[in-house]
Amino acid sequence: MSDWHWARAAEGVPHSGPRPFGWQEDRITLHPDEANLVEQAISDRIAGKAVRGIAADWCDLGVTGTRGGRPNAQTVTQIITAPRVCGYRANRGELLLIPETGQPVHGQWEPIVMPERWHAVCATFSPGSLYLHRGSGAPRRTGQKRPTPRYLATGFLRCGALRPDGTMCRGALCAQKGRSRKSPYVYSCRSCGRCSISGPLADEALEQLVFSEAQGLAKLPPLMRDRWRSGEMELEEKRKVVASVVTRCIVRPGVKGAASWDHSRVEPLPEHPGRAGWRYAEPTGP
């Protein structure tokens, strides 16, 4: 059976099983609406759009997968990084090559984009996120350490933008490169793409929450503040101090063209309804 599947793959025969998103039931002819969504998603991702934002757009349009599920960041990533979008054939996590030429095997189906576009969109993701490492039958990348956060507020911020139905997004805000000297990095929502905040502003706001507003709720030794502000305290220790005082923080959408930073945009988020967003912790010295 394994040899049979490999032979079919080498001949460019489409995958069996549920039809892939973007193609009709024959797995060869493009599905006009879905193929257009995939092509636009690839263009948006190459242009820098967050994949969670693309998934949110699909959800707003009422798009569902071929099995009826709602699209999320992972499924969108798998769809747009699958070799099939440019006509290439893969099997069990390997891109199949023609032995005589070393060129990729082309499938018998209609491609959505050119190979150059597929390579470009794959380059926007870390290797472990690609279809070839996470798709059906692909070997998983294991033994990799999670990257150490580079900024203070990473992992603490949640989106306070309102969805069309009036509910709060609460998606994670992730750090990315900014466009000015004042804000060399920013935290942006990867779920809805409707909320972002200057990185230095968010970090300052967290520091203010920890050492000003938290007083009387969490007892922080004076020496801790001195070590923090003198630069003696490393980022990892600062993040532990923040985590001991607040759980998560909501970031309210800002006002375009505001002349000054508004630290009140960052508010502690309660762990449970009806509670304030403080941990009531008592760190014990450096």
Secondary structure, 3 states (H helix, E strand, C coil): CHHHHHHHHHCCCCCCCCCCCCECCCCCCECHHHHHHHHHHHHHHHCCCCHHHHHHHHHHCCCCCCCCCCCCHHHHHHHHHCHHHHCECEECCEECECCCCCCECECCCCCCCCHHHHHHHHCCCCHHHCHHHHCCCCCCCCCCCCCCCCCCCCCCEEECCECCCCCECCCEEEEEECCCCCCCEEEEECCCCCCEEEHHHHHHHHHHHHHHHCCCCCCCCHHHHHHHHHCCCCHHHHHHHHHHHECEEEECCCCCCCCCCCHHHEEEECCCCCCCCECCCCCCCC
